[in-house]
């Protein structure tokens, strides 16, 4: 009976709700997850702190989130992002320091892919039935044959792409890990549907992130398959719709209004970093909206469309350095586990989450992934799951030493 009241199911409920609940509902669920784990710790009386190389950077980043809220040019305006980051970091803490099994982690992987599958099917239905595109989603002069970009349960196609490129490598891992033909076929079909939906978002940053994620996964899991990817990709291009090819061709076009807008915004936003490099302006889009008119009068953006520049603007140079050190620590941990873990399960799925991080961070060059609440929490969820594979591997190594 105890297995059925395990707090691991609160994490699973959060995963199920992530693309479907409202932002406030999702935040409340995340707080509930932390509460359930804390209650479970009190009842069970078995709290154990698990060290990982990323702990110190997560702690410092959390402190900086607090400081850049309190010292923000608009503390009230920073509170939204403060609550999202702190709730997410809280989930990472309780999840990392709880007992879990391979079966628990496998179940989380399956649920992630199944939920992404339902979202993808919804996205495809939008494409089949037709859905109105938002203003500014595409430059019609550069993409005259592009009439539909799917977004499913998210606010725009780029957000859907961000979500799906974080889940896609997990689908690949389920294909590689499972030996059952039926399971391989099922997860192959599910992952292919997710892939199609990423294509239908027509998110160029998402496509780049997807490509990098696939390369990272295959490099860590099967480098022979990585070599085979080159001819497969070349043949696959022949079957791509004209709308996708045209969209790819505009990736470096200085005539595309979206690219021109982003470049102008980036070049002018750098001046904010020069003026606030030591402290940042404060967490979130509201402080940014308050200060950007002092630097740009022809635009009214919510953010710079670049994760790294935006973090530097909001949290100063120290903030971006700590964030990059956190990412470096996570990737170093992932590479070590993927290559050296005695467990095939841990090796494959660690590679998947390293690929997820790689993909979304590449997308972060063209989008600020810490803007939308669902993507913020999805990002930290991926980080938390990745860290848990390190903990799982450490526990297995300790057991082996005790048995010897």
C-alpha positions as YAML, in Angstrom:
chain: A
units: angstrom
residues:
- id: 1
  name: UNK
  ca: [0.00, 0.00, 0.00]
- id: 2
  name: UNK
  ca: [2.87, 2.37, 0.81]
- id: 3
  name: UNK
  ca: [4.04, 2.32, -2.83]
- id: 4
  name: UNK
  ca: [0.71, 3.79, -3.92]
- id: 5
  name: UNK
  ca: [1.03, 6.82, -1.67]
- id: 6
  name: UNK
  ca: [4.60, 7.51, -2.74]
- id: 7
  name: UNK
  ca: [5.16, 11.24, -3.42]
- id: 8
  name: UNK
  ca: [6.66, 10.26, -6.78]
- id: 9
  name: UNK
  ca: [3.07, 10.35, -8.06]
- id: 10
  name: UNK
  ca: [2.83, 14.04, -7.23]
- id: 11
  name: UNK
  ca: [5.71, 14.65, -9.67]
- id: 12
  name: UNK
  ca: [3.85, 12.58, -12.26]
- id: 13
  name: UNK
  ca: [0.68, 14.63, -11.69]
- id: 14
  name: UNK
  ca: [2.75, 17.78, -12.23]
- id: 15
  name: UNK
  ca: [4.09, 16.37, -15.52]
- id: 16
  name: UNK
  ca: [0.57, 15.52, -16.69]
- id: 17
  name: UNK
  ca: [-0.73, 18.97, -15.80]
- id: 18
  name: UNK
  ca: [2.18, 20.98, -17.20]
- id: 19
  name: UNK
  ca: [0.85, 21.56, -20.74]
- id: 20
  name: UNK
  ca: [-2.82, 21.68, -19.73]
- id: 21
  name: UNK
  ca: [-3.15, 23.63, -16.47]
- id: 22
  name: UNK
  ca: [-3.12, 27.40, -16.24]
- id: 23
  name: UNK
  ca: [0.06, 29.06, -15.03]
- id: 24
  name: UNK
  ca: [-1.37, 29.70, -11.56]
- id: 25
  name: UNK
  ca: [-2.74, 26.16, -11.28]
- id: 26
  name: UNK
  ca: [0.64, 24.74, -12.26]
- id: 27
  name: UNK
  ca: [2.41, 26.91, -9.68]
- id: 28
  name: UNK
  ca: [0.01, 25.71, -6.98]
- id: 29
  name: UNK
  ca: [0.59, 22.08, -8.02]
- id: 30
  name: UNK
  ca: [4.37, 22.59, -7.77]
- id: 31
  name: UNK
  ca: [3.97, 24.02, -4.27]
- id: 32
  name: UNK
  ca: [1.76, 21.02, -3.49]
- id: 33
  name: UNK
  ca: [4.49, 18.66, -4.71]
- id: 34
  name: UNK
  ca: [6.97, 20.23, -2.27]
- id: 35
  name: UNK
  ca: [4.41, 20.02, 0.53]
- id: 36
  name: UNK
  ca: [3.61, 16.36, -0.15]
- id: 37
  name: UNK
  ca: [7.29, 15.44, -0.07]
- id: 38
  name: UNK
  ca: [7.83, 17.34, 3.18]
- id: 39
  name: UNK
  ca: [4.84, 15.62, 4.79]
- id: 40
  name: UNK
  ca: [6.14, 12.27, 3.57]
- id: 41
  name: UNK
  ca: [9.56, 13.02, 5.08]
- id: 42
  name: UNK
  ca: [7.94, 13.83, 8.44]
- id: 43
  name: UNK
  ca: [5.80, 10.68, 8.45]
- id: 44
  name: UNK
  ca: [8.50, 8.40, 7.09]
- id: 45
  name: UNK
  ca: [11.31, 9.98, 9.09]
- id: 46
  name: UNK
  ca: [13.84, 9.13, 6.41]
- id: 47
  name: UNK
  ca: [15.34, 12.31, 5.00]
- id: 48
  name: UNK
  ca: [18.75, 11.92, 3.41]
- id: 49
  name: UNK
  ca: [20.67, 14.75, 1.78]
- id: 50
  name: UNK
  ca: [22.19, 13.65, -1.52]
- id: 51
  name: UNK
  ca: [25.21, 15.56, -2.78]
- id: 52
  name: UNK
  ca: [25.66, 16.26, -6.48]
- id: 53
  name: UNK
  ca: [28.22, 18.50, -8.25]
- id: 54
  name: UNK
  ca: [25.38, 20.82, -9.27]
- id: 55
  name: UNK
  ca: [24.17, 21.50, -5.71]
- id: 56
  name: UNK
  ca: [26.35, 24.50, -4.99]
- id: 57
  name: UNK
  ca: [25.41, 26.26, -8.24]
- id: 58
  name: UNK
  ca: [21.70, 25.58, -7.72]
- id: 59
  name: UNK
  ca: [21.99, 27.03, -4.21]
- id: 60
  name: UNK
  ca: [23.83, 30.14, -5.40]
- id: 61
  name: UNK
  ca: [21.39, 30.60, -8.29]
- id: 62
  name: UNK
  ca: [18.48, 30.38, -5.83]
- id: 63
  name: UNK
  ca: [20.12, 33.00, -3.60]
- id: 64
  name: UNK
  ca: [20.60, 35.27, -6.61]
- id: 65
  name: UNK
  ca: [16.95, 34.81, -7.57]
- id: 66
  name: UNK
  ca: [16.00, 36.01, -4.09]
- id: 67
  name: UNK
  ca: [18.43, 38.96, -4.12]
- id: 68
  name: UNK
  ca: [17.42, 40.07, -7.62]
- id: 69
  name: UNK
  ca: [13.81, 40.10, -6.46]
- id: 70
  name: UNK
  ca: [14.40, 42.05, -3.25]
- id: 71
  name: UNK
  ca: [16.80, 44.48, -4.95]
- id: 72
  name: UNK
  ca: [14.81, 44.71, -8.19]
- id: 73
  name: UNK
  ca: [13.81, 48.09, -9.60]
- id: 74
  name: UNK
  ca: [10.28, 46.69, -9.11]
- id: 75
  name: UNK
  ca: [10.20, 43.97, -6.41]
- id: 76
  name: UNK
  ca: [6.48, 43.37, -6.89]
- id: 77
  name: UNK
  ca: [7.02, 42.97, -10.62]
- id: 78
  name: UNK
  ca: [9.76, 40.41, -9.98]
- id: 79
  name: UNK
  ca: [7.64, 38.29, -7.64]
- id: 80
  name: UNK
  ca: [6.03, 36.23, -10.41]
- id: 81
  name: UNK
  ca: [9.38, 34.92, -11.66]
- id: 82
  name: UNK
  ca: [10.67, 34.58, -8.10]
- id: 83
  name: UNK
  ca: [7.78, 32.25, -7.21]
- id: 84
  name: UNK
  ca: [8.21, 30.18, -10.38]
- id: 85
  name: UNK
  ca: [11.95, 29.67, -9.93]
- id: 86
  name: UNK
  ca: [11.75, 29.01, -6.19]
- id: 87
  name: UNK
  ca: [8.87, 26.52, -6.52]
- id: 88
  name: UNK
  ca: [10.82, 24.73, -9.26]
- id: 89
  name: UNK
  ca: [14.05, 24.67, -7.26]
- id: 90
  name: UNK
  ca: [12.05, 23.43, -4.28]
- id: 91
  name: UNK
  ca: [10.76, 20.51, -6.35]
- id: 92
  name: UNK
  ca: [14.31, 19.70, -7.42]
- id: 93
  name: UNK
  ca: [15.44, 19.69, -3.78]
- id: 94
  name: UNK
  ca: [12.72, 17.41, -2.41]
- id: 95
  name: UNK
  ca: [12.82, 15.12, -5.45]
- id: 96
  name: UNK
  ca: [16.61, 14.77, -5.36]
- id: 97
  name: UNK
  ca: [16.67, 13.98, -1.66]
- id: 98
  name: UNK
  ca: [13.89, 11.38, -1.73]
- id: 99
  name: UNK
  ca: [14.05, 7.66, -2.21]
- id: 100
  name: UNK
  ca: [13.33, 6.47, -5.72]
- id: 101
  name: UNK
  ca: [13.88, 3.40, -7.85]
- id: 102
  name: UNK
  ca: [14.64, 2.71, -11.50]
- id: 103
  name: UNK
  ca: [10.98, 1.82, -11.90]
- id: 104
  name: UNK
  ca: [9.99, 5.27, -10.61]
- id: 105
  name: UNK
  ca: [12.34, 6.99, -13.03]
- id: 106
  name: UNK
  ca: [11.23, 4.80, -15.94]
- id: 107
  name: UNK
  ca: [7.59, 5.65, -15.18]
- id: 108
  name: UNK
  ca: [8.45, 9.37, -15.25]
- id: 109
  name: UNK
  ca: [10.06, 8.93, -18.68]
- id: 110
  name: UNK
  ca: [7.02, 7.13, -20.05]
- id: 111
  name: UNK
  ca: [4.58, 9.71, -18.68]
- id: 112
  name: UNK
  ca: [6.64, 12.59, -20.12]
- id: 113
  name: UNK
  ca: [6.47, 11.06, -23.61]
- id: 114
  name: UNK
  ca: [2.79, 10.07, -23.39]
- id: 115
  name: UNK
  ca: [1.75, 13.56, -22.30]
- id: 116
  name: UNK
  ca: [3.88, 15.12, -25.06]
- id: 117
  name: UNK
  ca: [2.20, 12.69, -27.47]
- id: 118
  name: UNK
  ca: [-1.29, 13.97, -26.55]
- id: 119
  name: UNK
  ca: [-0.11, 17.56, -26.97]
- id: 120
  name: UNK
  ca: [1.42, 16.66, -30.36]
- id: 121
  name: UNK
  ca: [-1.77, 15.00, -31.57]
- id: 122
  name: UNK
  ca: [-3.66, 18.16, -30.63]
- id: 123
  name: UNK
  ca: [-1.09, 20.22, -32.54]
- id: 124
  name: UNK
  ca: [-1.43, 18.05, -35.64]
- id: 125
  name: UNK
  ca: [-5.22, 18.39, -35.46]
- id: 126
  name: UNK
  ca: [-4.74, 22.17, -35.53]
- id: 127
  name: UNK
  ca: [-2.72, 21.83, -38.72]
- id: 128
  name: UNK
  ca: [-5.27, 19.52, -40.34]
- id: 129
  name: UNK
  ca: [-8.28, 21.65, -39.39]
- id: 130
  name: UNK
  ca: [-6.51, 24.98, -39.77]
- id: 131
  name: UNK
  ca: [-5.85, 27.47, -37.02]
- id: 132
  name: UNK
  ca: [-5.44, 31.23, -37.15]
- id: 133
  name: UNK
  ca: [-1.87, 32.46, -36.81]
- id: 134
  name: UNK
  ca: [-1.02, 35.29, -34.45]
- id: 135
  name: UNK
  ca: [0.26, 38.60, -35.71]
- id: 136
  name: UNK
  ca: [4.01, 38.59, -36.26]
- id: 137
  name: UNK
  ca: [4.40, 34.81, -36.25]
- id: 138
  name: UNK
  ca: [5.73, 34.81, -39.79]
- id: 139
  name: UNK
  ca: [6.93, 37.28, -42.43]
- id: 140
  name: UNK
  ca: [4.56, 36.63, -45.38]
- id: 141
  name: UNK
  ca: [7.00, 38.18, -47.86]
- id: 142
  name: UNK
  ca: [9.67, 35.63, -46.89]
- id: 143
  name: UNK
  ca: [7.31, 32.67, -46.36]
- id: 144
  name: UNK
  ca: [4.34, 33.15, -48.71]
- id: 145
  name: UNK
  ca: [3.35, 29.46, -48.60]
- id: 146
  name: UNK
  ca: [3.32, 29.24, -44.79]
- id: 147
  name: UNK
  ca: [-0.28, 29.59, -43.60]
- id: 148
  name: UNK
  ca: [-0.39, 27.56, -40.37]
- id: 149
  name: UNK
  ca: [1.90, 27.21, -37.37]
- id: 150
  name: UNK
  ca: [0.64, 24.91, -34.63]
- id: 151
  name: UNK
  ca: [0.83, 25.76, -30.93]
- id: 152
  name: UNK
  ca: [-1.46, 23.16, -29.25]
- id: 153
  name: UNK
  ca: [-1.99, 24.09, -25.57]
- id: 154
  name: UNK
  ca: [0.73, 26.75, -25.53]
- id: 155
  name: UNK
  ca: [0.48, 30.45, -26.36]
- id: 156
  name: UNK
  ca: [2.55, 30.35, -29.54]
- id: 157
  name: UNK
  ca: [4.46, 27.88, -31.75]
- id: 158
  name: UNK
  ca: [7.89, 28.69, -30.31]
- id: 159
  name: UNK
  ca: [6.74, 27.72, -26.82]
- id: 160
  name: UNK
  ca: [5.34, 24.43, -28.11]
- id: 161
  name: UNK
  ca: [8.66, 23.75, -29.85]
- id: 162
  name: UNK
  ca: [10.56, 24.51, -26.64]
- id: 163
  name: UNK
  ca: [8.43, 22.03, -24.71]
- id: 164
  name: UNK
  ca: [8.63, 19.26, -27.30]
- id: 165
  name: UNK
  ca: [12.37, 19.47, -27.97]
- id: 166
  name: UNK
  ca: [12.92, 18.83, -24.26]
- id: 167
  name: UNK
  ca: [10.80, 15.65, -24.43]
- id: 168
  name: UNK
  ca: [11.88, 14.30, -27.83]
- id: 169
  name: UNK
  ca: [15.24, 12.86, -26.62]
- id: 170
  name: UNK
  ca: [13.39, 10.99, -23.86]
- id: 171
  name: UNK
  ca: [11.36, 9.29, -26.60]
- id: 172
  name: UNK
  ca: [14.59, 8.32, -28.35]
- id: 173
  name: UNK
  ca: [15.93, 6.88, -25.09]
- id: 174
  name: UNK
  ca: [12.80, 4.74, -24.64]
- id: 175
  name: UNK
  ca: [13.34, 3.35, -28.14]
- id: 176
  name: UNK
  ca: [17.00, 2.55, -27.46]
- id: 177
  name: UNK
  ca: [16.44, 1.16, -23.96]
- id: 178
  name: UNK
  ca: [13.47, -1.15, -24.49]
- id: 179
  name: UNK
  ca: [14.17, -4.57, -25.98]
- id: 180
  name: UNK
  ca: [10.52, -5.47, -26.55]
- id: 181
  name: UNK
  ca: [9.58, -5.10, -30.22]
- id: 182
  name: UNK
  ca: [6.10, -3.88, -29.27]
- id: 183
  name: UNK
  ca: [7.46, -1.18, -26.95]
- id: 184
  name: UNK
  ca: [10.03, -0.08, -29.51]
- id: 185
  name: UNK
  ca: [7.37, 0.23, -32.19]
- id: 186
  name: UNK
  ca: [5.03, 2.11, -29.86]
- id: 187
  name: UNK
  ca: [7.65, 4.60, -28.68]
- id: 188
  name: UNK
  ca: [8.99, 4.96, -32.23]
- id: 189
  name: UNK
  ca: [5.50, 5.96, -33.39]
- id: 190
  name: UNK
  ca: [5.04, 8.33, -30.44]
- id: 191
  name: UNK
  ca: [8.44, 9.96, -30.97]
- id: 192
  name: UNK
  ca: [7.80, 10.32, -34.70]
- id: 193
  name: UNK
  ca: [4.51, 12.12, -34.01]
- id: 194
  name: UNK
  ca: [6.33, 14.48, -31.64]
- id: 195
  name: UNK
  ca: [8.94, 15.06, -34.38]
- id: 196
  name: UNK
  ca: [6.24, 15.89, -36.94]
- id: 197
  name: UNK
  ca: [4.66, 18.37, -34.54]
- id: 198
  name: UNK
  ca: [7.99, 20.11, -33.93]
- id: 199
  name: UNK
  ca: [8.21, 20.48, -37.70]
- id: 200
  name: UNK
  ca: [4.70, 21.96, -37.86]
- id: 201
  name: UNK
  ca: [5.58, 24.67, -35.32]
- id: 202
  name: UNK
  ca: [7.88, 26.11, -38.02]
- id: 203
  name: UNK
  ca: [10.11, 27.30, -35.20]
- id: 204
  name: UNK
  ca: [13.58, 27.75, -36.67]
- id: 205
  name: UNK
  ca: [15.17, 27.97, -33.25]
- id: 206
  name: UNK
  ca: [13.28, 24.84, -32.28]
- id: 207
  name: UNK
  ca: [14.58, 22.98, -35.32]
- id: 208
  name: UNK
  ca: [18.16, 23.94, -34.47]
- id: 209
  name: UNK
  ca: [17.64, 22.85, -30.88]
- id: 210
  name: UNK
  ca: [16.14, 19.55, -32.04]
- id: 211
  name: UNK
  ca: [19.08, 18.87, -34.35]
- id: 212
  name: UNK
  ca: [21.62, 19.60, -31.59]
- id: 213
  name: UNK
  ca: [19.66, 17.45, -29.14]
- id: 214
  name: UNK
  ca: [19.70, 14.48, -31.54]
- id: 215
  name: UNK
  ca: [23.43, 14.89, -32.17]
- id: 216
  name: UNK
  ca: [24.22, 15.06, -28.44]
- id: 217
  name: UNK
  ca: [22.08, 12.00, -27.68]
- id: 218
  name: UNK
  ca: [23.61, 9.85, -30.41]
- id: 219
  name: UNK
  ca: [27.14, 11.02, -29.52]
- id: 220
  name: UNK
  ca: [26.64, 9.86, -25.94]
- id: 221
  name: UNK
  ca: [24.75, 6.64, -26.73]
- id: 222
  name: UNK
  ca: [25.70, 5.37, -30.18]
- id: 223
  name: UNK
  ca: [28.30, 7.19, -32.26]
- id: 224
  name: UNK
  ca: [27.86, 4.73, -35.15]
- id: 225
  name: UNK
  ca: [24.24, 5.84, -35.43]
- id: 226
  name: UNK
  ca: [25.48, 9.44, -35.42]
- id: 227
  name: UNK
  ca: [27.53, 8.74, -38.54]
- id: 228
  name: UNK
  ca: [24.47, 7.17, -40.18]
- id: 229
  name: UNK
  ca: [22.50, 10.34, -39.40]
- id: 230
  name: UNK
  ca: [24.35, 12.26, -42.13]
- id: 231
  name: UNK
  ca: [23.11, 10.24, -45.14]
- id: 232
  name: UNK
  ca: [19.68, 9.79, -43.53]
- id: 233
  name: UNK
  ca: [19.41, 13.57, -43.10]
- id: 234
  name: UNK
  ca: [20.47, 14.21, -46.69]
- id: 235
  name: UNK
  ca: [17.84, 11.81, -48.02]
- id: 236
  name: UNK
  ca: [15.22, 13.19, -45.62]
- id: 237
  name: UNK
  ca: [15.66, 16.70, -47.02]
- id: 238
  name: UNK
  ca: [14.33, 15.45, -50.36]
- id: 239
  name: UNK
  ca: [10.97, 14.66, -48.73]
- id: 240
  name: UNK
  ca: [10.54, 17.89, -46.79]
- id: 241
  name: UNK
  ca: [7.60, 20.12, -47.75]
- id: 242
  name: UNK
  ca: [8.48, 23.30, -49.65]
- id: 243
  name: UNK
  ca: [7.19, 25.42, -46.75]
- id: 244
  name: UNK
  ca: [9.78, 23.91, -44.37]
- id: 245
  name: UNK
  ca: [12.61, 24.31, -46.90]
- id: 246
  name: UNK
  ca: [11.67, 27.97, -47.47]
- id: 247
  name: UNK
  ca: [11.51, 28.51, -43.71]
- id: 248
  name: UNK
  ca: [14.99, 27.03, -43.27]
- id: 249
  name: UNK
  ca: [16.34, 29.19, -46.09]
- id: 250
  name: UNK
  ca: [15.22, 32.34, -44.22]
- id: 251
  name: UNK
  ca: [17.22, 31.35, -41.12]
- id: 252
  name: UNK
  ca: [20.07, 33.71, -41.97]
- id: 253
  name: UNK
  ca: [18.08, 36.18, -44.04]
- id: 254
  name: UNK
  ca: [18.54, 39.83, -43.14]
- id: 255
  name: UNK
  ca: [15.33, 40.58, -45.00]
- id: 256
  name: UNK
  ca: [13.17, 38.57, -42.59]
- id: 257
  name: UNK
  ca: [11.37, 41.02, -40.28]
- id: 258
  name: UNK
  ca: [11.60, 38.67, -37.30]
- id: 259
  name: UNK
  ca: [15.39, 38.35, -37.59]
- id: 260
  name: UNK
  ca: [15.82, 42.10, -38.15]
- id: 261
  name: UNK
  ca: [13.68, 42.81, -35.08]
- id: 262
  name: UNK
  ca: [15.71, 40.45, -32.91]
- id: 263
  name: UNK
  ca: [19.07, 41.77, -34.07]
- id: 264
  name: UNK
  ca: [18.05, 45.38, -33.43]
- id: 265
  name: UNK
  ca: [16.71, 44.47, -30.02]
- id: 266
  name: UNK
  ca: [19.86, 42.56, -29.07]
- id: 267
  name: UNK
  ca: [22.23, 45.30, -30.18]
- id: 268
  name: UNK
  ca: [20.42, 47.96, -28.15]
- id: 269
  name: UNK
  ca: [19.75, 45.79, -25.09]
- id: 270
  name: UNK
  ca: [23.47, 45.19, -24.59]
- id: 271
  name: UNK
  ca: [23.64, 48.76, -23.26]
- id: 272
  name: UNK
  ca: [21.48, 47.74, -20.30]
- id: 273
  name: UNK
  ca: [24.11, 45.18, -19.30]
- id: 274
  name: UNK
  ca: [26.79, 47.86, -19.55]
- id: 275
  name: UNK
  ca: [24.85, 50.06, -17.13]
- id: 276
  name: UNK
  ca: [23.67, 47.33, -14.71]
- id: 277
  name: UNK
  ca: [26.39, 44.70, -15.05]
- id: 278
  name: UNK
  ca: [27.10, 44.55, -11.32]
- id: 279
  name: UNK
  ca: [23.53, 44.08, -10.08]
- id: 280
  name: UNK
  ca: [21.07, 43.51, -12.89]
- id: 281
  name: UNK
  ca: [17.73, 45.32, -13.09]
- id: 282
  name: UNK
  ca: [15.74, 42.64, -11.28]
- id: 283
  name: UNK
  ca: [14.05, 39.37, -12.10]
- id: 284
  name: UNK
  ca: [11.35, 39.06, -14.73]
- id: 285
  name: UNK
  ca: [9.78, 40.87, -17.66]
- id: 286
  name: UNK
  ca: [8.09, 43.66, -15.70]
- id: 287
  name: UNK
  ca: [11.34, 45.37, -14.61]
- id: 288
  name: UNK
  ca: [12.58, 44.89, -18.19]
- id: 289
  name: UNK
  ca: [9.49, 46.56, -19.62]
- id: 290
  name: UNK
  ca: [9.94, 49.47, -17.24]
- id: 291
  name: UNK
  ca: [13.55, 50.15, -18.21]
- id: 292
  name: UNK
  ca: [13.63, 49.29, -21.92]
- id: 293
  name: UNK
  ca: [11.96, 52.60, -23.02]
- id: 294
  name: UNK
  ca: [15.07, 54.39, -21.76]
- id: 295
  name: UNK
  ca: [17.10, 52.49, -24.37]
- id: 296
  name: UNK
  ca: [14.63, 51.75, -27.18]
- id: 297
  name: UNK
  ca: [11.66, 53.95, -28.06]
- id: 298
  name: UNK
  ca: [10.59, 52.19, -31.25]
- id: 299
  name: UNK
  ca: [9.85, 48.81, -29.61]
- id: 300
  name: UNK
  ca: [7.91, 47.54, -26.60]
- id: 301
  name: UNK
  ca: [9.36, 44.04, -26.06]
- id: 302
  name: UNK
  ca: [8.79, 41.73, -23.10]
- id: 303
  name: UNK
  ca: [12.37, 40.42, -23.34]
- id: 304
  name: UNK
  ca: [15.40, 40.31, -25.62]
- id: 305
  name: UNK
  ca: [14.63, 36.94, -27.26]
- id: 306
  name: UNK
  ca: [17.98, 35.67, -25.95]
- id: 307
  name: UNK
  ca: [18.21, 33.66, -22.73]
- id: 308
  name: UNK
  ca: [21.81, 34.54, -21.92]
- id: 309
  name: UNK
  ca: [21.57, 38.27, -22.53]
- id: 310
  name: UNK
  ca: [18.30, 38.40, -20.62]
- id: 311
  name: UNK
  ca: [19.80, 36.67, -17.57]
- id: 312
  name: UNK
  ca: [22.71, 39.13, -17.66]
- id: 313
  name: UNK
  ca: [20.26, 42.04, -17.82]
- id: 314
  name: UNK
  ca: [18.06, 40.74, -14.99]
- id: 315
  name: UNK
  ca: [20.72, 39.20, -12.70]
- id: 316
  name: UNK
  ca: [23.94, 40.92, -13.70]
- id: 317
  name: UNK
  ca: [27.25, 39.35, -14.66]
- id: 318
  name: UNK
  ca: [27.33, 37.19, -11.53]
- id: 319
  name: UNK
  ca: [23.95, 35.72, -12.44]
- id: 320
  name: UNK
  ca: [24.92, 34.68, -15.95]
- id: 321
  name: UNK
  ca: [28.26, 33.29, -14.74]
- id: 322
  name: UNK
  ca: [26.55, 31.15, -12.10]
- id: 323
  name: UNK
  ca: [23.97, 29.94, -14.63]
- id: 324
  name: UNK
  ca: [26.69, 28.94, -17.11]
- id: 325
  name: UNK
  ca: [28.65, 27.18, -14.35]
- id: 326
  name: UNK
  ca: [25.49, 25.27, -13.45]
- id: 327
  name: UNK
  ca: [25.04, 24.17, -17.07]
- id: 328
  name: UNK
  ca: [28.72, 23.21, -17.33]
- id: 329
  name: UNK
  ca: [28.41, 21.16, -14.14]
- id: 330
  name: UNK
  ca: [25.29, 19.39, -15.41]
- id: 331
  name: UNK
  ca: [26.82, 18.58, -18.80]
- id: 332
  name: UNK
  ca: [30.08, 17.36, -17.25]
- id: 333
  name: UNK
  ca: [28.06, 15.14, -14.92]
- id: 334
  name: UNK
  ca: [25.99, 13.85, -17.84]
- id: 335
  name: UNK
  ca: [28.98, 12.96, -20.01]
- id: 336
  name: UNK
  ca: [30.64, 11.13, -17.13]
- id: 337
  name: UNK
  ca: [27.50, 9.12, -16.35]
- id: 338
  name: UNK
  ca: [26.71, 8.33, -19.98]
- id: 339
  name: UNK
  ca: [30.19, 6.95, -20.64]
- id: 340
  name: UNK
  ca: [31.05, 5.38, -17.27]
- id: 341
  name: UNK
  ca: [27.87, 4.21, -15.55]
- id: 342
  name: UNK
  ca: [27.62, 0.45, -15.06]
- id: 343
  name: UNK
  ca: [23.88, 0.76, -15.58]
- id: 344
  name: UNK
  ca: [22.67, 0.78, -19.17]
- id: 345
  name: UNK
  ca: [19.42, 2.37, -17.97]
- id: 346
  name: UNK
  ca: [21.19, 5.28, -16.28]
- id: 347
  name: UNK
  ca: [23.60, 5.77, -19.18]
- id: 348
  name: UNK
  ca: [20.90, 5.99, -21.85]
- id: 349
  name: UNK
  ca: [18.47, 8.22, -19.97]
- id: 350
  name: UNK
  ca: [21.20, 10.52, -18.65]
- id: 351
  name: UNK
  ca: [22.18, 11.04, -22.29]
- id: 352
  name: UNK
  ca: [18.54, 11.82, -23.12]
- id: 353
  name: UNK
  ca: [18.27, 14.57, -20.52]
- id: 354
  name: UNK
  ca: [21.67, 15.98, -21.47]
- id: 355
  name: UNK
  ca: [20.31, 16.16, -25.03]
- id: 356
  name: UNK
  ca: [17.12, 17.83, -23.76]
- id: 357
  name: UNK
  ca: [19.17, 20.50, -22.00]
- id: 358
  name: UNK
  ca: [21.40, 20.97, -25.04]
- id: 359
  name: UNK
  ca: [18.42, 21.43, -27.34]
- id: 360
  name: UNK
  ca: [16.58, 23.96, -25.19]
- id: 361
  name: UNK
  ca: [19.77, 25.92, -24.48]
- id: 362
  name: UNK
  ca: [20.46, 26.21, -28.22]
- id: 363
  name: UNK
  ca: [16.90, 27.44, -28.67]
- id: 364
  name: UNK
  ca: [17.71, 29.93, -25.93]
- id: 365
  name: UNK
  ca: [19.99, 31.75, -28.36]
- id: 366
  name: UNK
  ca: [16.89, 32.87, -30.28]
- id: 367
  name: UNK
  ca: [14.30, 32.87, -27.48]
- id: 368
  name: UNK
  ca: [14.15, 33.76, -23.80]
- id: 369
  name: UNK
  ca: [13.09, 30.40, -22.35]
- id: 370
  name: UNK
  ca: [12.74, 31.88, -18.83]
- id: 371
  name: UNK
  ca: [9.74, 34.00, -19.86]
- id: 372
  name: UNK
  ca: [6.79, 31.61, -20.07]
- id: 373
  name: UNK
  ca: [5.89, 29.97, -16.72]
- id: 374
  name: UNK
  ca: [5.32, 26.52, -18.20]
- id: 375
  name: UNK
  ca: [8.67, 26.50, -19.98]
- id: 376
  name: UNK
  ca: [10.47, 27.82, -16.89]
- id: 377
  name: UNK
  ca: [9.08, 24.95, -14.84]
- id: 378
  name: UNK
  ca: [9.64, 22.38, -17.61]
- id: 379
  name: UNK
  ca: [13.29, 23.45, -17.83]
- id: 380
  name: UNK
  ca: [13.86, 22.99, -14.09]
- id: 381
  name: UNK
  ca: [11.97, 19.68, -14.22]
- id: 382
  name: UNK
  ca: [14.44, 18.40, -16.83]
- id: 383
  name: UNK
  ca: [17.34, 19.63, -14.67]
- id: 384
  name: UNK
  ca: [15.86, 17.89, -11.63]
- id: 385
  name: UNK
  ca: [15.36, 14.58, -13.40]
- id: 386
  name: UNK
  ca: [18.91, 14.70, -14.77]
- id: 387
  name: UNK
  ca: [20.32, 15.29, -11.28]
- id: 388
  name: UNK
  ca: [18.31, 12.35, -9.98]
- id: 389
  name: UNK
  ca: [20.09, 9.99, -12.37]
- id: 390
  name: UNK
  ca: [23.36, 11.06, -10.76]
- id: 391
  name: UNK
  ca: [21.90, 10.29, -7.33]
- id: 392
  name: UNK
  ca: [20.53, 6.96, -8.55]
- id: 393
  name: UNK
  ca: [23.95, 6.01, -9.95]
- id: 394
  name: UNK
  ca: [25.73, 7.03, -6.73]
- id: 395
  name: UNK
  ca: [23.36, 4.89, -4.67]
- id: 396
  name: UNK
  ca: [23.93, 1.89, -6.94]
- id: 397
  name: UNK
  ca: [27.70, 2.29, -6.67]
- id: 398
  name: UNK
  ca: [27.44, 2.36, -2.86]
- id: 399
  name: UNK
  ca: [25.38, -0.83, -2.90]
- id: 400
  name: UNK
  ca: [27.96, -2.56, -5.08]
- id: 401
  name: UNK
  ca: [30.76, -1.56, -2.70]
- id: 402
  name: UNK
  ca: [28.80, -2.89, 0.29]
- id: 403
  name: UNK
  ca: [28.15, -6.18, -1.48]
- id: 404
  name: UNK
  ca: [31.85, -6.55, -2.29]
...
